[in-house]
Amino acid sequence: MAKASQKSTTAVMSITRTSDIVNRFLDIELRKWDSSPPRFGVMNALVVHGGTMNPSDISKRILRAKHSVTSMLKVLEKIGYVERKPNERDGRSVNISVTQKGWNATDKMIPIAEDISKRILSCLDENEIDSLLDILKKIRRHLLNELSAPQIASSNKNEGRLLKT
């Protein structure tokens, strides 16, 4: 049993280290295009959800604190990629919508993101990438279920409401 436990710890540490390295690589590459992983993540979340979301849903989707998302949204708004619009159903809240300039920037970034992704995974063949995607999805779903468990949800109500992907 000790070997299985040790193997699990080694695997988790390997995932963590790989994530750190991938994030560093993304940070370096996206800076060349005046972007960053968090900003790219916000824009990706918006685009995947049709171009409009409220800040709370963005925060849940990208697993970042609301204040961090608010800061990123201010930057994206300042450069003209998003705009705040009153929520038609609830006048007290706002929705964040991608502007035409934001859509144009996204169209420009898609091939760049695809190239960066190909470079990151160029050491794997197509079958290995499929396997990797399946394994990562399984781990992600498991952890999101763990984070939604009653004991965790009761200790931090915001973390218990993460979106499942």
N, C-alpha and C positions, 0 to 999 in steps of 0.2 A: 504493500500500500504506500510505503514511503516513496518508492520510485514513481508511482503514478502521480502523487502529490507534487513531487519535485519536477516531474515532466510538465504538469499543468502550470506551475510557477514559471518555469523556463519559457513555456509557450506564451504566457501572458506578458512576461517581460520582453520577449521578442516582438510581440505585437506592439507594445508600447514604444519600444526603441524604433521599430520600423515606422510607426506613425510619426514619431518625432522627426525622423530623417525625411520622410515624404513631405511633412509640413514645412521643413526647412527648405527643401528643394522647391516646393511650390512658392514659398515666400520669395526666394531669389528669382525664380522665373517670372512670377507675376509682377514683381517690381519693375521688370524691364518694360512692362506694359501699363505702368502706373496703376497697379491694382495690388490686392493682397488676398490671402486666403479668406479672411473674414468677410471682406467686401464682396469677393467673388461668391461666397456662400450665401450672402443676403440676396444678391442679384439672382443667383441660381434658384433659390427658394421662391422668389417672386415670379420668375419666368415659368418654372414648373407648375405653379399654381395660377397660371393665366394672367399674371402681371399685376394682381392686386391682392394684398393681404393686410391684416391689421398687425401692428407691432408685436402684440402678444403672441400671435400665431407664428410670426417670423422667429421670435425668440425660442419658442418651443421646437420649431422645425430644425433650427440650426444648433440647438442645445447651448445657447449662450444666455447669459443674464440679460434682463430687460435693459439695464443701464448701458450695457455694451452694445446692444442692438440700437438703442437710441443714439448713441455716439456715431455708430456706423451710418445710420439713416441720415443724420445731420450732414455728414461728409458727402454721401450720395446725393442728397438734396442740394447741397451747395454746388456740386459739379453738374447738376442738372439731370441726373439719371433717374431720380424718383421725385414724386411730389406727394404732399399730404392732401387728402381730400376728406371732407366730412363723411362719416358713415351715414348713409341714407336711412338705415334702420334704427340707428342710435345716434342722435345728434351730439352726444357727449364724447364720442370716440371718433377716431380718424382711421382711414385706410391709407396705405402706402401704395401708390401706383407707379409703374414704370412709365417714364416719359418716352417720347419718340427718340430723343437723344440716347436714353438708356437702352431702348430696343436696338438702335444702331450700334451702340457699343457692344451689346450682347452678341449681335450678328458678327461683329468683328472678332470677338473673343472666342467664339465657338471653335474655329479652326486652330486657334492658339492653344486652347485647353485640350483639344484632341491631340495635338502634337506633343504637348507636355505629358499627357497621359500615356501616349505611345512610348515616349522615352522612358518613363518610369517603369513601365511593364515590358520593355523590350527584351528582358531576360527570360520571359515566359512565352510558351506557345499558346495557341488559342484554347486548347483543352485545359491547360493549367490556369488560364485566366478564368474560364468557366468554373472550374473547381474552386478557385479563390473567391469568386463572387458568391458561390453557393455557401461556402464556409463562413465568409464574413456576414452574409445575410442571416445565417443561422445564429451566429454569436450576437449580432445586433438585436435580433428579435428576442433572444433569451435575456439579454441585459435590459432591454426596454421593459420586458415583463417583470424582471427583478426590481427595476426602479419604480414600477407601478404597484408593487406589492403593498398591502395595507400597512405593514410596519414602517416602510419608507415613506409612503404617501402621508401618513399621519405625522411624521417628523418634519417633513418639508412639503407643504401642499403644492408648491409650484413644480417640484421635481416629479411628483406623482402623476402629473398631467402631461407627460411627454408624448408627442405624436409618435405613433408606431409607423415604421417604414419597412 
